Amino acid sequence: MTRDMCKPRRGRAVAVVGLAALCCLAAACGSSSPKRTAFSSTTSGSTSTASAPRTWSTVALGDSVPYGSNCDCKPYPQLTAEGLSTADQRVTATNDAVPGYTTSDVLHQLNSDSNVVDHVRAADAIEIEVGANDVAHSDACGNSVDCYAAHVPAIETNLAAIVSRVHDLTSGHKVLVVLLDYWSVWLGGQYAAAKGDAYVAAAEQMTDRVNAVIKSTAAKTASAYVDLRAAFKGPDYTYDETHYLSSDGDHPNAAGHQQIAAATETVIESALHISTS
């Protein structure tokens, strides 16, 4: 899947939305740095104090999928934050994903971009989706799985380093890391089918390999994991996901971002034992 068509590679979209939910992080983070503020009002000589909604922050890192390329819609990091909102708490969503980024790019970003470092340090949850551009389809490799597979070990190494760096930056408090995989690392649905059976078979095999690395990294690092292939293609991966894809066949459309957000909300709710009802 080539997700570099919307560069700037070093550009960054930042959006903040109000929402609420990561309440169980309160228990996980302890009480050393409460994020609750209060205001006082005086009526007829009496003073009352009311607490403002608790605020938590999320940060999205990765490629053009979390960035929202070729969608002209609100991407899933912001939608996820909104979906987790309640009247009692709100969460801010900062989108530091960059179109075209590989795992090495995100690792470099976490080590050298002071703005991103500051965002991550203040975050309570980090959503990471990256790896497809490491094995982007090319004329040089064609449909040869072995050609692309040579890059998979680097994805595993870099992704583990990314999660480790996030934990280093947030060492003063607990943070939830959420790793998301792909429905396809190349074109999907009918767009892939139009490329022929060899392309479809290679795309499925490469998606298997990249997603396996993402899932195993989540397990090894105690991170949450979102299975987007199941979200787009059903539990047995047999549904046609075309209706979730934009006109380039590569990126999610508005419905696709809604689907990703719904899947991510479910995982975060389960990981933090929270309820948004």
C-alpha positions as CSV (number, residue, x, y, z in Angstrom):
1,M,0.0,0.0,0.0
2,T,1.6,3.3,-1.1
3,R,0.5,6.0,1.3
4,D,2.7,8.8,0.2
5,M,0.6,10.6,-2.3
6,C,-0.4,13.4,0.0
7,K,3.0,14.5,1.2
8,P,4.4,17.0,2.7
9,R,6.4,14.3,4.4
10,R,7.3,16.6,7.3
11,G,4.0,18.3,7.4
12,R,1.7,17.7,10.4
13,A,-2.0,18.1,11.0
14,V,-3.1,18.8,14.5
15,A,-6.7,18.8,15.5
16,V,-8.1,19.1,19.0
17,V,-11.5,17.9,19.8
18,G,-13.4,17.7,23.1
19,L,-14.4,14.3,24.4
20,A,-14.3,12.1,27.3
21,A,-13.6,8.8,28.5
22,L,-10.2,7.5,29.6
23,C,-11.5,7.4,33.2
24,C,-9.7,4.2,34.2
25,L,-6.4,6.0,33.4
26,A,-7.1,8.0,36.5
27,A,-6.5,4.8,38.6
28,A,-3.6,3.8,36.4
29,C,-1.9,7.1,36.5
30,G,-2.3,7.6,40.2
31,S,-3.0,10.9,41.8
32,S,0.3,12.6,41.4
33,S,-0.8,15.0,38.7
34,P,-4.6,15.4,38.7
35,K,-6.1,17.1,35.7
36,R,-9.2,18.4,37.3
37,T,-9.8,22.1,37.6
38,A,-12.5,23.9,39.6
39,F,-14.3,27.2,39.4
40,S,-16.1,29.1,42.1
41,S,-19.2,31.2,41.9
42,T,-20.7,33.5,44.6
43,T,-24.4,34.0,45.0
44,S,-25.9,36.1,47.8
45,G,-22.7,35.9,49.8
46,S,-22.3,32.1,49.5
47,T,-19.6,30.3,47.6
48,S,-19.9,27.0,45.7
49,T,-17.3,25.0,43.9
50,A,-17.9,22.8,40.9
51,S,-15.4,20.6,39.1
52,A,-14.9,21.0,35.4
53,P,-14.8,17.9,33.2
54,R,-11.7,15.9,33.5
55,T,-9.4,16.2,30.4
56,W,-7.3,13.5,28.9
57,S,-5.2,13.7,25.8
58,T,-4.5,11.3,22.9
59,V,-1.9,11.5,20.1
60,A,-2.0,9.8,16.7
61,L,1.2,8.8,15.0
62,G,1.8,7.1,11.7
63,D,1.1,7.4,8.0
64,S,-1.6,8.8,5.7
65,V,-4.3,6.6,7.1
66,P,-4.6,8.3,10.5
67,Y,-3.7,11.5,8.8
68,G,-6.9,11.2,6.7
69,S,-5.5,11.4,3.1
70,N,-7.8,11.4,0.2
71,C,-10.9,11.5,2.4
72,D,-12.0,15.1,2.8
73,C,-13.4,14.0,6.1
74,K,-12.6,13.9,9.8
75,P,-10.0,11.1,10.3
76,Y,-10.4,8.4,12.8
77,P,-8.2,9.8,15.6
78,Q,-10.5,12.8,16.1
79,L,-13.6,10.6,15.6
80,T,-12.4,8.1,18.2
81,A,-11.9,11.0,20.7
82,E,-15.4,12.3,20.0
83,G,-16.9,8.8,20.3
84,L,-15.3,8.4,23.7
85,S,-16.8,11.6,25.0
86,T,-19.1,11.8,28.0
87,A,-20.6,14.7,29.9
88,D,-18.2,14.1,32.8
89,Q,-14.8,13.9,30.9
90,R,-13.3,15.1,27.7
91,V,-10.3,14.0,25.7
92,T,-8.2,16.0,23.2
93,A,-6.9,14.4,20.0
94,T,-3.7,15.6,18.4
95,N,-3.0,14.2,15.0
96,D,0.8,14.0,14.3
97,A,0.5,11.4,11.5
98,V,2.3,12.3,8.3
99,P,1.5,10.9,4.8
100,G,4.2,8.7,3.4
101,Y,5.8,7.9,6.8
102,T,7.5,4.6,7.4
103,T,8.3,3.1,10.8
104,S,11.8,4.6,10.6
105,D,10.2,8.0,10.0
106,V,8.0,7.8,13.0
107,L,10.9,6.7,15.2
108,H,12.9,9.7,13.9
109,Q,10.0,11.9,14.6
110,L,9.8,10.8,18.2
111,N,13.5,11.5,18.6
112,S,13.9,14.8,16.8
113,D,10.6,16.7,16.5
114,S,10.2,18.7,19.6
115,N,6.5,19.4,19.1
116,V,5.7,15.8,18.7
117,V,7.8,14.9,21.7
118,D,5.9,17.5,23.8
119,H,2.6,16.1,22.6
120,V,3.5,12.5,23.4
121,R,4.9,13.5,26.8
122,A,1.6,15.0,27.8
123,A,-0.5,12.2,26.3
124,D,-2.6,9.6,28.1
125,A,-3.1,7.4,25.1
126,I,-1.1,7.0,21.8
127,E,-2.6,5.6,18.6
128,I,0.0,4.2,16.2
129,E,-0.6,2.9,12.7
130,V,2.5,2.6,10.5
131,G,4.3,-0.1,8.4
132,A,2.5,-0.2,5.1
133,N,4.9,2.2,3.4
134,D,7.8,0.1,4.5
135,V,6.5,-2.5,2.0
136,A,4.9,-0.2,-0.6
137,H,4.2,-1.9,-3.9
138,S,6.8,-1.1,-6.5
139,D,7.7,-1.9,-10.0
140,A,11.1,-3.3,-8.8
141,C,9.4,-6.0,-6.7
142,G,6.2,-6.4,-8.7
143,N,4.2,-9.1,-7.0
144,S,7.2,-11.0,-5.5
145,V,6.4,-11.5,-1.8
146,D,10.0,-12.5,-1.1
147,C,11.2,-9.1,-2.4
148,Y,9.0,-7.2,0.0
149,A,9.4,-9.6,2.9
150,A,13.1,-8.5,3.3
151,H,11.8,-5.3,4.9
152,V,9.5,-6.9,7.5
153,P,12.3,-7.5,10.1
154,A,13.0,-3.7,10.1
155,I,9.3,-3.0,10.7
156,E,9.4,-5.3,13.8
157,T,12.6,-3.6,15.1
158,N,11.4,-0.1,14.5
159,L,7.9,-0.6,15.9
160,A,9.3,-2.0,19.1
161,A,11.6,1.0,19.3
162,I,8.7,3.3,18.7
163,V,6.7,1.8,21.6
164,S,9.7,1.9,23.8
165,R,10.4,5.5,23.0
166,V,6.8,6.4,23.8
167,H,7.1,4.8,27.2
168,D,10.4,6.6,27.8
169,L,8.8,10.0,27.0
170,T,5.8,9.2,29.3
171,S,7.8,7.6,32.1
172,G,6.2,10.0,34.6
173,H,2.8,8.5,34.1
174,K,1.0,5.5,32.7
175,V,0.1,5.7,29.0
176,L,-2.0,3.4,26.9
177,V,-0.4,2.5,23.5
178,V,-2.8,1.4,20.8
179,L,-1.4,-0.3,17.7
180,L,-3.6,-0.5,14.6
181,D,-3.0,-2.8,11.7
182,Y,-4.3,-2.7,8.0
183,W,-7.1,-4.2,6.0
184,S,-4.5,-4.3,3.2
185,V,-1.0,-2.9,2.9
186,W,-1.7,-2.3,-0.8
187,L,-4.9,-1.6,-2.7
188,G,-8.0,-3.2,-1.3
189,G,-11.4,-4.6,-2.4
190,Q,-12.3,-4.3,-6.1
191,Y,-9.3,-2.0,-6.7
192,A,-7.0,-4.8,-5.8
193,A,-9.1,-7.3,-7.8
194,A,-8.7,-5.2,-10.9
195,K,-4.9,-5.7,-10.7
196,G,-5.3,-9.5,-11.1
197,D,-5.1,-12.6,-9.0
198,A,-1.3,-12.5,-8.5
199,Y,-1.6,-9.0,-7.0
200,V,-4.4,-9.9,-4.7
201,A,-2.5,-13.0,-3.5
202,A,0.7,-11.0,-2.8
203,A,-1.3,-8.2,-1.1
204,E,-2.9,-10.7,1.2
205,Q,0.4,-12.4,2.1
206,M,2.2,-9.1,2.8
207,T,-0.8,-7.9,4.8
208,D,-0.5,-11.1,6.8
209,R,3.1,-10.5,7.5
210,V,2.9,-6.8,8.5
211,N,-0.2,-7.4,10.6
212,A,1.5,-10.3,12.4
213,V,4.4,-8.0,13.4
214,I,2.0,-5.4,14.6
215,K,-0.1,-7.9,16.6
216,S,3.0,-9.6,18.1
217,T,4.5,-6.2,19.0
218,A,1.3,-5.3,20.8
219,A,1.4,-8.5,22.8
220,K,5.1,-8.2,23.7
221,T,4.8,-4.5,24.8
222,A,1.4,-4.8,26.6
223,S,-0.1,-2.5,24.1
224,A,-3.7,-2.6,22.9
225,Y,-4.3,-4.0,19.4
226,V,-7.0,-3.0,16.8
227,D,-7.6,-5.6,14.0
228,L,-8.7,-3.4,11.1
229,R,-8.8,-6.2,8.6
230,A,-11.6,-7.7,10.7
231,A,-13.2,-4.3,11.0
232,F,-13.2,-3.9,7.2
233,K,-13.5,-7.5,6.0
234,G,-15.3,-9.3,8.8
235,P,-14.1,-11.8,11.3
236,D,-13.0,-14.3,8.7
237,Y,-11.6,-11.6,6.4
238,T,-13.9,-12.5,3.4
239,Y,-16.1,-9.4,3.0
240,D,-15.4,-7.0,0.2
241,E,-14.2,-3.8,1.9
242,T,-14.6,-1.6,-1.2
243,H,-17.4,0.5,0.3
244,Y,-14.9,1.6,3.0
245,L,-12.3,2.9,0.5
246,S,-11.8,6.2,-1.1
247,S,-11.5,6.6,-4.9
248,D,-7.8,5.7,-4.9
249,G,-8.6,2.3,-3.5
250,D,-5.8,2.8,-1.0
251,H,-7.2,5.1,1.8
252,P,-10.4,5.0,3.8
253,N,-13.3,7.1,2.9
254,A,-15.6,8.8,5.5
255,A,-17.3,5.5,6.2
256,G,-14.0,3.7,6.6
257,H,-12.8,6.3,9.1
258,Q,-16.0,5.8,11.0
259,Q,-15.4,2.1,11.0
260,I,-11.9,2.4,12.3
261,A,-13.0,4.8,15.0
262,A,-15.7,2.4,16.2
263,A,-13.2,-0.5,16.4
264,T,-10.6,1.7,18.2
265,E,-13.2,3.0,20.7
266,T,-14.2,-0.6,21.5
267,V,-10.5,-1.6,22.2
268,I,-9.8,1.5,24.3
269,E,-13.0,1.0,26.3
270,S,-12.1,-2.7,26.9
271,A,-8.4,-1.9,27.8
272,L,-9.4,0.8,30.2
273,H,-12.5,-0.8,31.5
274,I,-14.6,2.3,30.8
275,S,-18.2,2.9,29.7
276,T,-19.4,5.7,27.4
277,S,-23.1,4.9,27.9
